[in-house]
Each structure stands twice: as structure tokens, then as C-alpha cells.
Amino acid sequence: MKELFSAEGVFVKYSENEVEIRPGDRLVHKSEEPTELWWRLKEAIKGKRVRIVVYEVEE
């Protein structure tokens, strides 16, 4: 095996917004948006058989 891609960052931006649809009724709208890291990884592994291991980086 050889290393094809190595990077660090946020993979997907995630957000939650609470919206009032009627007085007293609230709805939580969840949103996920891929980041530049997602697209770079996708291009690096396209068409290849890979094993992906993900580590959480402590801040």
C-alpha cells in the first residue's frame, strides 16, 4: 500500500437552525455542506480501491 492522500481539517460543515413555523411550533433544520477537503479526497481516490482510516484531532 502507498499513501495517496494526507490532509487535516473539517470534512463536512454541519449546522442546526431552529425555525418557528407557526406560533408555538418549532422545527430544527439540519444542514451538511462538504468542504474543500471532501472534494480533494474524492478526486484523490476516484476509481481506486482504498482503505480509509479517520482520526479525530483533539483541539
N, CA, C and O atoms as a Maestro MAE file, in Angstrom:
{
 s_m_m2io_version
 :::
 2.0.0
}

f_m_ct {
 s_m_title
 :::
 protein
 m_atom[236] {
  # First column is atom index #
  i_m_mmod_type
  r_m_x_coord
  r_m_y_coord
  r_m_z_coord
  i_m_residue_number
  s_m_chain_name
  s_m_pdb_residue_name
  s_m_pdb_atom_name
  i_m_atomic_number
  :::
  1 25 0.845 -1.182 0.000 1 A "MET " " N  " 7
  2 3 0.000 0.000 0.000 1 A "MET " " CA " 6
  3 2 0.883 1.235 0.000 1 A "MET " " C  " 6
  4 15 1.949 1.262 0.615 1 A "MET " " O  " 8
  5 25 0.414 2.259 -0.706 2 A "LYS " " N  " 7
  6 3 1.107 3.539 -0.690 2 A "LYS " " CA " 6
  7 2 0.120 4.644 -0.325 2 A "LYS " " C  " 6
  8 15 -1.085 4.517 -0.542 2 A "LYS " " O  " 8
  9 25 0.647 5.713 0.225 3 A "GLU " " N  " 7
  10 3 -0.200 6.827 0.645 3 A "GLU " " CA " 6
  11 2 -0.588 7.657 -0.567 3 A "GLU " " C  " 6
  12 15 0.271 8.111 -1.322 3 A "GLU " " O  " 8
  13 25 -1.899 7.854 -0.749 4 A "LEU " " N  " 7
  14 3 -2.414 8.646 -1.865 4 A "LEU " " CA " 6
  15 2 -2.787 10.066 -1.445 4 A "LEU " " C  " 6
  16 15 -2.716 11.002 -2.241 4 A "LEU " " O  " 8
  17 25 -3.186 10.209 -0.177 5 A "PHE " " N  " 7
  18 3 -3.723 11.486 0.273 5 A "PHE " " CA " 6
  19 2 -3.492 11.625 1.768 5 A "PHE " " C  " 6
  20 15 -3.718 10.678 2.520 5 A "PHE " " O  " 8
  21 25 -3.052 12.773 2.198 6 A "SER " " N  " 7
  22 3 -2.893 13.055 3.616 6 A "SER " " CA " 6
  23 2 -3.214 14.527 3.846 6 A "SER " " C  " 6
  24 15 -2.563 15.406 3.281 6 A "SER " " O  " 8
  25 25 -4.210 14.792 4.670 7 A "ALA " " N  " 7
  26 3 -4.605 16.166 4.956 7 A "ALA " " CA " 6
  27 2 -5.315 16.201 6.299 7 A "ALA " " C  " 6
  28 15 -5.698 15.160 6.834 7 A "ALA " " O  " 8
  29 25 -5.488 17.393 6.837 8 A "GLU " " N  " 7
  30 3 -6.150 17.574 8.112 8 A "GLU " " CA " 6
  31 2 -7.117 18.738 7.983 8 A "GLU " " C  " 6
  32 15 -6.792 19.748 7.359 8 A "GLU " " O  " 8
  33 25 -8.289 18.608 8.561 9 A "GLY " " N  " 7
  34 3 -9.249 19.697 8.518 9 A "GLY " " CA " 6
  35 2 -10.653 19.216 8.784 9 A "GLY " " C  " 6
  36 15 -10.867 18.073 9.187 9 A "GLY " " O  " 8
  37 25 -11.590 20.079 8.561 10 A "VAL " " N  " 7
  38 3 -13.008 19.756 8.733 10 A "VAL " " CA " 6
  39 2 -13.516 19.168 7.433 10 A "VAL " " C  " 6
  40 15 -13.347 19.758 6.367 10 A "VAL " " O  " 8
  41 25 -14.143 17.997 7.523 11 A "PHE " " N  " 7
  42 3 -14.594 17.260 6.347 11 A "PHE " " CA " 6
  43 2 -15.940 17.774 5.832 11 A "PHE " " C  " 6
  44 15 -16.126 17.968 4.631 11 A "PHE " " O  " 8
  45 25 -16.860 17.988 6.751 12 A "VAL " " N  " 7
  46 3 -18.205 18.462 6.394 12 A "VAL " " CA " 6
  47 2 -18.636 19.518 7.400 12 A "VAL " " C  " 6
  48 15 -18.507 19.311 8.606 12 A "VAL " " O  " 8
  49 25 -19.145 20.647 6.920 13 A "LYS " " N  " 7
  50 3 -19.691 21.676 7.811 13 A "LYS " " CA " 6
  51 2 -21.118 21.280 8.170 13 A "LYS " " C  " 6
  52 15 -21.920 20.954 7.295 13 A "LYS " " O  " 8
  53 25 -21.425 21.311 9.454 14 A "TYR " " N  " 7
  54 3 -22.729 20.899 9.951 14 A "TYR " " CA " 6
  55 2 -23.341 22.043 10.742 14 A "TYR " " C  " 6
  56 15 -22.660 22.686 11.541 14 A "TYR " " O  " 8
  57 25 -24.613 22.295 10.525 15 A "SER " " N  " 7
  58 3 -25.282 23.343 11.296 15 A "SER " " CA " 6
  59 2 -26.731 22.954 11.571 15 A "SER " " C  " 6
  60 15 -27.350 22.197 10.823 15 A "SER " " O  " 8
  61 25 -27.244 23.495 12.662 16 A "GLU " " N  " 7
  62 3 -28.648 23.311 13.030 16 A "GLU " " CA " 6
  63 2 -29.257 24.685 13.278 16 A "GLU " " C  " 6
  64 15 -28.684 25.507 13.994 16 A "GLU " " O  " 8
  65 25 -30.409 24.927 12.687 17 A "ASN " " N  " 7
  66 3 -31.129 26.175 12.905 17 A "ASN " " CA " 6
  67 2 -32.547 25.837 13.339 17 A "ASN " " C  " 6
  68 15 -33.221 25.014 12.720 17 A "ASN " " O  " 8
  69 25 -32.982 26.474 14.395 18 A "GLU " " N  " 7
  70 3 -34.346 26.266 14.858 18 A "GLU " " CA " 6
  71 2 -35.234 27.326 14.223 18 A "GLU " " C  " 6
  72 15 -34.957 28.522 14.318 18 A "GLU " " O  " 8
  73 25 -36.302 26.876 13.576 19 A "VAL " " N  " 7
  74 3 -37.196 27.769 12.841 19 A "VAL " " CA " 6
  75 2 -38.599 27.654 13.428 19 A "VAL " " C  " 6
  76 15 -39.094 26.556 13.680 19 A "VAL " " O  " 8
  77 25 -39.224 28.794 13.640 20 A "GLU " " N  " 7
  78 3 -40.603 28.784 14.118 20 A "GLU " " CA " 6
  79 2 -41.519 28.797 12.901 20 A "GLU " " C  " 6
  80 15 -41.554 29.777 12.158 20 A "GLU " " O  " 8
  81 25 -42.268 27.701 12.694 21 A "ILE " " N  " 7
  82 3 -43.136 27.614 11.515 21 A "ILE " " CA " 6
  83 2 -44.524 28.185 11.784 21 A "ILE " " C  " 6
  84 15 -45.165 28.721 10.880 21 A "ILE " " O  " 8
  85 25 -44.982 28.071 13.016 22 A "ARG " " N  " 7
  86 3 -46.228 28.677 13.478 22 A "ARG " " CA " 6
  87 2 -45.998 29.103 14.909 22 A "ARG " " C  " 6
  88 15 -45.082 28.597 15.558 22 A "ARG " " O  " 8
  89 25 -46.790 30.004 15.413 23 A "PRO " " N  " 7
  90 3 -46.616 30.385 16.826 23 A "PRO " " CA " 6
  91 2 -46.690 29.148 17.730 23 A "PRO " " C  " 6
  92 15 -47.709 28.458 17.776 23 A "PRO " " O  " 8
  93 25 -45.615 28.889 18.432 24 A "GLY " " N  " 7
  94 3 -45.567 27.739 19.335 24 A "GLY " " CA " 6
  95 2 -45.013 26.468 18.711 24 A "GLY " " C  " 6
  96 15 -44.676 25.535 19.440 24 A "GLY " " O  " 8
  97 25 -44.907 26.397 17.385 25 A "ASP " " N  " 7
  98 3 -44.367 25.216 16.700 25 A "ASP " " CA " 6
  99 2 -42.975 25.528 16.163 25 A "ASP " " C  " 6
  100 15 -42.786 26.480 15.406 25 A "ASP " " O  " 8
  101 25 -42.014 24.718 16.562 26 A "ARG " " N  " 7
  102 3 -40.627 24.927 16.130 26 A "ARG " " CA " 6
  103 2 -40.135 23.688 15.392 26 A "ARG " " C  " 6
  104 15 -40.522 22.562 15.704 26 A "ARG " " O  " 8
  105 25 -39.284 23.921 14.420 27 A "LEU " " N  " 7
  106 3 -38.705 22.853 13.612 27 A "LEU " " CA " 6
  107 2 -37.199 23.066 13.582 27 A "LEU " " C  " 6
  108 15 -36.734 24.192 13.406 27 A "LEU " " O  " 8
  109 25 -36.428 21.984 13.754 28 A "VAL " " N  " 7
  110 3 -34.970 22.084 13.696 28 A "VAL " " CA " 6
  111 2 -34.533 21.699 12.286 28 A "VAL " " C  " 6
  112 15 -34.758 20.575 11.837 28 A "VAL " " O  " 8
  113 25 -33.911 22.640 11.604 29 A "HIS " " N  " 7
  114 3 -33.414 22.426 10.245 29 A "HIS " " CA " 6
  115 2 -31.930 22.085 10.335 29 A "HIS " " C  " 6
  116 15 -31.135 22.886 10.827 29 A "HIS " " O  " 8
  117 25 -31.554 20.883 9.852 30 A "LYS " " N  " 7
  118 3 -30.161 20.439 9.887 30 A "LYS " " CA " 6
  119 2 -29.572 20.545 8.486 30 A "LYS " " C  " 6
  120 15 -30.233 20.231 7.496 30 A "LYS " " O  " 8
  121 25 -28.326 20.991 8.416 31 A "SER " " N  " 7
  122 3 -27.684 21.201 7.129 31 A "SER " " CA " 6
  123 2 -26.252 20.669 7.164 31 A "SER " " C  " 6
  124 15 -25.522 20.900 8.128 31 A "SER " " O  " 8
  125 25 -25.855 19.955 6.111 32 A "GLU " " N  " 7
  126 3 -24.488 19.472 5.958 32 A "GLU " " CA " 6
  127 2 -23.955 19.971 4.622 32 A "GLU " " C  " 6
  128 15 -24.630 19.874 3.597 32 A "GLU " " O  " 8
  129 25 -22.734 20.505 4.644 33 A "GLU " " N  " 7
  130 3 -22.124 21.050 3.430 33 A "GLU " " CA " 6
  131 2 -20.690 20.530 3.315 33 A "GLU " " C  " 6
  132 15 -19.881 20.761 4.214 33 A "GLU " " O  " 8
  133 25 -20.360 19.827 2.218 34 A "PRO " " N  " 7
  134 3 -18.988 19.337 2.059 34 A "PRO " " CA " 6
  135 2 -17.998 20.488 1.922 34 A "PRO " " C  " 6
  136 15 -18.320 21.527 1.347 34 A "PRO " " O  " 8
  137 25 -16.794 20.299 2.453 35 A "THR " " N  " 7
  138 3 -15.759 21.326 2.389 35 A "THR " " CA " 6
  139 2 -14.765 21.007 1.279 35 A "THR " " C  " 6
  140 15 -14.886 19.993 0.590 35 A "THR " " O  " 8
  141 25 -13.792 21.879 1.118 36 A "GLU " " N  " 7
  142 3 -12.735 21.675 0.120 36 A "GLU " " CA " 6
  143 2 -12.005 20.359 0.377 36 A "GLU " " C  " 6
  144 15 -11.620 19.679 -0.574 36 A "GLU " " O  " 8
  145 25 -11.806 19.985 1.648 37 A "LEU " " N  " 7
  146 3 -11.146 18.725 1.996 37 A "LEU " " CA " 6
  147 2 -11.901 17.533 1.422 37 A "LEU " " C  " 6
  148 15 -11.287 16.595 0.914 37 A "LEU " " O  " 8
  149 25 -13.210 17.565 1.498 38 A "TRP " " N  " 7
  150 3 -14.060 16.496 0.943 38 A "TRP " " CA " 6
  151 2 -13.790 16.324 -0.551 38 A "TRP " " C  " 6
  152 15 -13.574 15.208 -1.023 38 A "TRP " " O  " 8
  153 25 -13.803 17.430 -1.288 39 A "TRP " " N  " 7
  154 3 -13.644 17.364 -2.739 39 A "TRP " " CA " 6
  155 2 -12.237 16.917 -3.134 39 A "TRP " " C  " 6
  156 15 -12.078 16.188 -4.113 39 A "TRP " " O  " 8
  157 25 -11.203 17.348 -2.382 40 A "ARG " " N  " 7
  158 3 -9.830 16.922 -2.672 40 A "ARG " " CA " 6
  159 2 -9.662 15.418 -2.447 40 A "ARG " " C  " 6
  160 15 -9.019 14.737 -3.244 40 A "ARG " " O  " 8
  161 25 -10.247 14.899 -1.350 41 A "LEU " " N  " 7
  162 3 -10.183 13.464 -1.080 41 A "LEU " " CA " 6
  163 2 -10.919 12.681 -2.155 41 A "LEU " " C  " 6
  164 15 -10.423 11.663 -2.638 41 A "LEU " " O  " 8
  165 25 -12.088 13.148 -2.523 42 A "LYS " " N  " 7
  166 3 -12.881 12.473 -3.542 42 A "LYS " " CA " 6
  167 2 -12.104 12.338 -4.852 42 A "LYS " " C  " 6
  168 15 -12.120 11.273 -5.467 42 A "LYS " " O  " 8
  169 25 -11.433 13.390 -5.280 43 A "GLU " " N  " 7
  170 3 -10.640 13.355 -6.509 43 A "GLU " " CA " 6
  171 2 -9.430 12.432 -6.375 43 A "GLU " " C  " 6
  172 15 -9.067 11.753 -7.335 43 A "GLU " " O  " 8
  173 25 -8.802 12.397 -5.202 44 A "ALA " " N  " 7
  174 3 -7.607 11.581 -4.993 44 A "ALA " " CA " 6
  175 2 -7.906 10.090 -5.040 44 A "ALA " " C  " 6
  176 15 -7.054 9.308 -5.462 44 A "ALA " " O  " 8
  177 25 -9.114 9.673 -4.612 45 A "ILE " " N  " 7
  178 3 -9.418 8.246 -4.540 45 A "ILE " " CA " 6
  179 2 -10.310 7.756 -5.674 45 A "ILE " " C  " 6
  180 15 -10.646 6.573 -5.729 45 A "ILE " " O  " 8
  181 25 -10.691 8.636 -6.564 46 A "LYS " " N  " 7
  182 3 -11.606 8.276 -7.640 46 A "LYS " " CA " 6
  183 2 -11.073 7.088 -8.442 46 A "LYS " " C  " 6
  184 15 -9.965 7.140 -8.975 46 A "LYS " " O  " 8
  185 25 -11.866 6.023 -8.524 47 A "GLY " " N  " 7
  186 3 -11.525 4.863 -9.329 47 A "GLY " " CA " 6
  187 2 -10.494 3.932 -8.709 47 A "GLY " " C  " 6
  188 15 -10.052 2.988 -9.364 47 A "GLY " " O  " 8
  189 25 -10.099 4.174 -7.466 48 A "LYS " " N  " 7
  190 3 -9.079 3.348 -6.822 48 A "LYS " " CA " 6
  191 2 -9.701 2.525 -5.706 48 A "LYS " " C  " 6
  192 15 -10.688 2.932 -5.094 48 A "LYS " " O  " 8
  193 25 -9.122 1.382 -5.453 49 A "ARG " " N  " 7
  194 3 -9.528 0.577 -4.308 49 A "ARG " " CA " 6
  195 2 -8.706 1.073 -3.120 49 A "ARG " " C  " 6
  196 15 -7.477 1.022 -3.152 49 A "ARG " " O  " 8
  197 25 -9.381 1.554 -2.071 50 A "VAL " " N  " 7
  198 3 -8.685 2.205 -0.960 50 A "VAL " " CA " 6
  199 2 -9.191 1.709 0.395 50 A "VAL " " C  " 6
  200 15 -10.264 1.116 0.505 50 A "VAL " " O  " 8
  201 25 -8.393 1.970 1.401 51 A "ARG " " N  " 7
  202 3 -8.794 1.787 2.796 51 A "ARG " " CA " 6
  203 2 -8.657 3.160 3.443 51 A "ARG " " C  " 6
  204 15 -7.588 3.769 3.404 51 A "ARG " " O  " 8
  205 25 -9.738 3.640 4.033 52 A "ILE " " N  " 7
  206 3 -9.732 4.971 4.631 52 A "ILE " " CA " 6
  207 2 -9.846 4.831 6.146 52 A "ILE " " C  " 6
  208 15 -10.754 4.173 6.654 52 A "ILE " " O  " 8
  209 25 -8.917 5.455 6.854 53 A "VAL " " N  " 7
  210 3 -8.910 5.480 8.318 53 A "VAL " " CA " 6
  211 2 -8.993 6.937 8.737 53 A "VAL " " C  " 6
  212 15 -8.250 7.780 8.234 53 A "VAL " " O  " 8
  213 25 -9.899 7.231 9.660 54 A "VAL " " N  " 7
  214 3 -10.117 8.609 10.095 54 A "VAL " " CA " 6
  215 2 -9.800 8.713 11.582 54 A "VAL " " C  " 6
  216 15 -10.241 7.888 12.382 54 A "VAL " " O  " 8
  217 25 -9.032 9.737 11.941 55 A "TYR " " N  " 7
  218 3 -8.708 10.018 13.336 55 A "TYR " " CA " 6
  219 2 -9.283 11.372 13.720 55 A "TYR " " C  " 6
  220 15 -9.232 12.315 12.930 55 A "TYR " " O  " 8
  221 25 -9.824 11.474 14.911 56 A "GLU " " N  " 7
  222 3 -10.294 12.762 15.410 56 A "GLU " " CA " 6
  223 2 -9.111 13.493 16.013 56 A "GLU " " C  " 6
  224 15 -8.384 12.934 16.835 56 A "GLU " " O  " 8
  225 25 -8.915 14.734 15.611 57 A "VAL " " N  " 7
  226 3 -7.837 15.547 16.119 57 A "VAL " " CA " 6
  227 2 -8.357 16.368 17.284 57 A "VAL " " C  " 6
  228 15 -9.322 17.119 17.140 57 A "VAL " " O  " 8
  229 25 -7.720 16.226 18.436 58 A "GLU " " N  " 7
  230 3 -8.127 16.983 19.623 58 A "GLU " " CA " 6
  231 2 -7.719 18.440 19.438 58 A "GLU " " C  " 6
  232 15 -6.626 18.720 18.946 58 A "GLU " " O  " 8
  233 25 -8.582 19.361 19.823 59 A "GLU " " N  " 7
  234 3 -8.263 20.791 19.710 59 A "GLU " " CA " 6
  235 2 -7.899 21.367 21.034 59 A "GLU " " C  " 6
  236 15 -7.601 22.557 21.128 59 A "GLU " " O  " 8
  :::
 }
 m_bond[235] {
  # First column is bond index #
  i_m_from
  i_m_to
  i_m_order
  :::
  1 1 2 1
  2 2 3 1
  3 3 4 2
  4 3 5 1
  5 5 6 1
  6 6 7 1
  7 7 8 2
  8 7 9 1
  9 9 10 1
  10 10 11 1
  11 11 12 2
  12 11 13 1
  13 13 14 1
  14 14 15 1
  15 15 16 2
  16 15 17 1
  17 17 18 1
  18 18 19 1
  19 19 20 2
  20 19 21 1
  21 21 22 1
  22 22 23 1
  23 23 24 2
  24 23 25 1
  25 25 26 1
  26 26 27 1
  27 27 28 2
  28 27 29 1
  29 29 30 1
  30 30 31 1
  31 31 32 2
  32 31 33 1
  33 33 34 1
  34 34 35 1
  35 35 36 2
  36 35 37 1
  37 37 38 1
  38 38 39 1
  39 39 40 2
  40 39 41 1
  41 41 42 1
  42 42 43 1
  43 43 44 2
  44 43 45 1
  45 45 46 1
  46 46 47 1
  47 47 48 2
  48 47 49 1
  49 49 50 1
  50 50 51 1
  51 51 52 2
  52 51 53 1
  53 53 54 1
  54 54 55 1
  55 55 56 2
  56 55 57 1
  57 57 58 1
  58 58 59 1
  59 59 60 2
  60 59 61 1
  61 61 62 1
  62 62 63 1
  63 63 64 2
  64 63 65 1
  65 65 66 1
  66 66 67 1
  67 67 68 2
  68 67 69 1
  69 69 70 1
  70 70 71 1
  71 71 72 2
  72 71 73 1
  73 73 74 1
  74 74 75 1
  75 75 76 2
  76 75 77 1
  77 77 78 1
  78 78 79 1
  79 79 80 2
  80 79 81 1
  81 81 82 1
  82 82 83 1
  83 83 84 2
  84 83 85 1
  85 85 86 1
  86 86 87 1
  87 87 88 2
  88 87 89 1
  89 89 90 1
  90 90 91 1
  91 91 92 2
  92 91 93 1
  93 93 94 1
  94 94 95 1
  95 95 96 2
  96 95 97 1
  97 97 98 1
  98 98 99 1
  99 99 100 2
  100 99 101 1
  101 101 102 1
  102 102 103 1
  103 103 104 2
  104 103 105 1
  105 105 106 1
  106 106 107 1
  107 107 108 2
  108 107 109 1
  109 109 110 1
  110 110 111 1
  111 111 112 2
  112 111 113 1
  113 113 114 1
  114 114 115 1
  115 115 116 2
  116 115 117 1
  117 117 118 1
  118 118 119 1
  119 119 120 2
  120 119 121 1
  121 121 122 1
  122 122 123 1
  123 123 124 2
  124 123 125 1
  125 125 126 1
  126 126 127 1
  127 127 128 2
  128 127 129 1
  129 129 130 1
  130 130 131 1
  131 131 132 2
  132 131 133 1
  133 133 134 1
  134 134 135 1
  135 135 136 2
  136 135 137 1
  137 137 138 1
  138 138 139 1
  139 139 140 2
  140 139 141 1
  141 141 142 1
  142 142 143 1
  143 143 144 2
  144 143 145 1
  145 145 146 1
  146 146 147 1
  147 147 148 2
  148 147 149 1
  149 149 150 1
  150 150 151 1
  151 151 152 2
  152 151 153 1
  153 153 154 1
  154 154 155 1
  155 155 156 2
  156 155 157 1
  157 157 158 1
  158 158 159 1
  159 159 160 2
  160 159 161 1
  161 161 162 1
  162 162 163 1
  163 163 164 2
  164 163 165 1
  165 165 166 1
  166 166 167 1
  167 167 168 2
  168 167 169 1
  169 169 170 1
  170 170 171 1
  171 171 172 2
  172 171 173 1
  173 173 174 1
  174 174 175 1
  175 175 176 2
  176 175 177 1
  177 177 178 1
  178 178 179 1
  179 179 180 2
  180 179 181 1
  181 181 182 1
  182 182 183 1
  183 183 184 2
  184 183 185 1
  185 185 186 1
  186 186 187 1
  187 187 188 2
  188 187 189 1
  189 189 190 1
  190 190 191 1
  191 191 192 2
  192 191 193 1
  193 193 194 1
  194 194 195 1
  195 195 196 2
  196 195 197 1
  197 197 198 1
  198 198 199 1
  199 199 200 2
  200 199 201 1
  201 201 202 1
  202 202 203 1
  203 203 204 2
  204 203 205 1
  205 205 206 1
  206 206 207 1
  207 207 208 2
  208 207 209 1
  209 209 210 1
  210 210 211 1
  211 211 212 2
  212 211 213 1
  213 213 214 1
  214 214 215 1
  215 215 216 2
  216 215 217 1
  217 217 218 1
  218 218 219 1
  219 219 220 2
  220 219 221 1
  221 221 222 1
  222 222 223 1
  223 223 224 2
  224 223 225 1
  225 225 226 1
  226 226 227 1
  227 227 228 2
  228 227 229 1
  229 229 230 1
  230 230 231 1
  231 231 232 2
  232 231 233 1
  233 233 234 1
  234 234 235 1
  235 235 236 2
  :::
 }
}
